[in-house]
Amino acid sequence: MASTSEVYGDPLMHPQREEYWGNVNPIGVRGVYDEAKRFAEAITMAYHRYHGLDTRIVRIFNTFGSRMRLDDGRVLPAFMKQALLGEDLTAFGDGTQTRSFCYVDDLVEGIVRLLRSDYNEPVNIGNPDEITILQFANEIIELTKSKSRISFKPLPEDDPKVRQPDITKAREILKWEPKVPREEGLKKTLEFFKSKIRR
């Protein structure tokens, strides 16, 4: 079952461990997605416990790489598209909120290892290398050699202030951890975005 770090909501625990139950507003603007994933995990574990179904739950943190949609609403494609077009990069809030980005090749390796394991409870798969949105925006501007600036808009309701996976379980159970540094993954991803954006 492909779950997400959004099950942690706007976390009060940092970094986020699998045992943490989260801080989710069930009726907030993000509630439908957050609670849908939480319910999916709950029903998966119910089937595992009651019916003996062999299950796996991967909690995926921010992932990036080639073949991302330019308009999917996530920060990386938004920043890259804006930088390549010379537009202002839109940061929400004051840009001090954090994210952790995992390159897709590492994510796939982690998922495959989880599938081949016999572990049934949720496992975080992500890169614990944490960065602020403001730092990330500046990285993208530098990488793309863009003349873009950073503009600020109000922080959306219930937007997580921090996001960093604790990958202790993945290291211990799956013998997995990310190998591709963000800088290397961003360079590969940039080439894909360049091929998709025509000025």
C-alpha positions in Angstrom: 0.0 0.0 0.0 1.5 3.3 -1.1 1.0 5.7 1.8 2.5 9.1 2.4 4.2 11.2 5.0 1.0 13.3 5.0 -0.4 10.8 7.6 1.8 12.7 10.1 0.0 16.0 9.3 1.6 19.1 10.7 3.8 17.0 13.0 4.6 17.7 16.7 7.4 15.0 16.5 10.5 15.7 14.5 11.9 13.8 12.7 8.8 11.6 12.1 8.9 8.0 13.3 6.4 5.3 12.2 5.1 5.0 15.8 4.0 8.7 15.8 0.2 8.9 15.3 0.3 12.3 13.7 -1.3 15.7 14.0 -4.0 15.9 11.4 -7.0 18.2 11.1 -9.7 15.8 9.9 -12.0 18.6 8.6 -9.3 20.9 7.3 -8.5 21.7 3.7 -5.9 18.9 3.5 -8.1 16.5 5.6 -9.5 14.5 2.7 -6.1 13.4 1.4 -4.5 13.0 4.9 -7.4 11.0 6.3 -7.8 8.9 3.2 -4.2 7.7 3.5 -4.7 7.1 7.2 -7.8 5.1 6.6 -6.1 3.1 3.9 -3.3 2.2 6.3 -5.9 1.3 9.0 -7.9 -1.0 6.6 -4.7 -2.6 5.3 -3.7 -3.5 8.9 -7.2 -4.7 9.7 -7.1 -7.1 6.7 -3.6 -8.2 7.8 -4.7 -8.9 11.4 -8.2 -10.3 10.8 -7.7 -12.2 7.5 -4.0 -12.9 7.7 -3.4 -11.0 4.4 0.3 -10.5 3.7 0.6 -6.7 3.4 3.3 -4.0 3.1 2.8 -0.3 3.8 5.3 2.2 2.5 5.1 5.8 3.8 6.6 7.8 1.0 8.2 11.2 1.7 8.8 13.9 -1.0 10.2 12.2 -4.1 11.5 13.7 -7.3 13.0 12.7 -10.6 12.3 12.6 -14.3 8.7 12.3 -15.6 7.2 14.4 -12.9 4.2 16.5 -14.1 5.0 20.2 -14.4 1.6 21.1 -13.0 1.3 18.5 -10.2 1.3 21.2 -7.5 4.4 20.0 -5.6 7.2 22.4 -4.8 10.0 20.9 -6.9 8.2 21.0 -10.3 6.7 24.4 -9.5 10.1 25.9 -8.6 11.9 24.3 -11.6 9.2 25.4 -14.0 9.2 29.0 -12.6 13.0 29.2 -12.7 13.3 27.9 -16.3 10.6 30.4 -17.4 12.3 33.3 -15.5 9.3 33.7 -13.3 9.4 34.4 -9.5 9.6 31.3 -7.4 6.5 31.2 -5.1 7.3 30.4 -1.5 4.5 30.1 1.0 4.8 31.5 4.5 8.3 32.8 5.3 10.0 29.9 3.7 11.4 28.4 6.9 9.2 25.3 6.7 11.3 22.2 5.8 11.1 19.3 3.4 13.2 16.3 2.7 13.6 15.2 -0.9 14.3 11.6 -2.1 15.5 10.8 -5.6 13.2 8.4 -7.3 15.8 5.6 -7.9 16.4 5.5 -4.1 12.6 5.3 -3.5 12.1 2.5 -5.9 15.0 0.5 -4.3 13.4 1.0 -0.9 10.0 -0.1 -2.0 11.4 -3.2 -3.7 13.3 -4.1 -0.5 10.1 -3.6 1.5 8.1 -5.8 -0.9 10.7 -8.6 -0.5 10.7 -8.4 3.3 8.3 -10.0 5.7 7.5 -6.7 7.6 3.8 -5.8 7.7 3.7 -2.5 9.5 4.4 1.0 8.0 8.0 1.9 7.0 9.2 5.4 6.1 11.0 5.6 2.8 12.6 9.0 2.2 15.7 11.0 2.5 16.4 12.5 5.9 18.5 15.3 4.4 16.2 18.2 5.5 16.2 21.7 3.9 14.1 24.9 4.2 11.9 25.9 1.3 13.9 29.2 1.1 17.2 27.3 0.9 15.6 25.0 -1.7 14.4 27.9 -3.8 17.9 29.4 -3.9 19.3 26.0 -4.8 17.0 25.8 -7.8 17.8 29.4 -8.9 21.5 28.6 -8.8 21.1 25.3 -10.5 19.1 26.7 -13.4 21.2 29.9 -13.6 17.9 31.7 -13.5 17.4 35.4 -12.9 14.2 34.6 -11.0 13.5 36.0 -7.6 11.5 34.6 -4.7 8.1 35.9 -3.9 6.1 35.1 -0.8 2.4 34.2 -0.4 0.5 33.3 2.8 1.0 29.8 4.2 -1.9 27.5 3.3 -4.0 26.1 6.1 -2.5 23.1 7.9 0.6 23.2 5.7 3.3 21.1 7.5 6.0 23.2 9.1 8.5 20.4 9.1 8.9 17.1 7.2 11.8 14.7 7.8 11.7 11.0 7.9 13.2 8.9 10.6 14.5 6.0 8.5 15.8 3.9 11.4 13.4 1.0 10.5 14.3 1.1 6.8 18.0 0.9 7.8 17.6 -1.9 10.3 14.9 -4.0 8.6 15.6 -3.4 4.9 19.3 -2.4 5.0 18.2 0.6 2.9 19.1 4.2 2.9 19.2 6.8 0.1 22.4 7.0 -2.0 21.7 9.8 -4.5 22.6 13.2 -3.1 20.0 15.9 -3.7 22.3 17.9 -5.9 23.0 15.0 -8.2 19.3 14.1 -8.4 18.3 17.7 -9.2 20.8 17.9 -12.1 19.2 14.8 -13.6 15.7 16.1 -13.1 16.6 19.5 -14.5 17.5 17.9 -17.8 14.1 16.3 -18.0 12.3 19.6 -17.2 14.4 21.5 -19.8 13.2 19.0 -22.4 9.6 19.7 -21.5 9.6 23.5 -21.3 9.8 25.3 -24.5 10.3 29.1 -24.2 
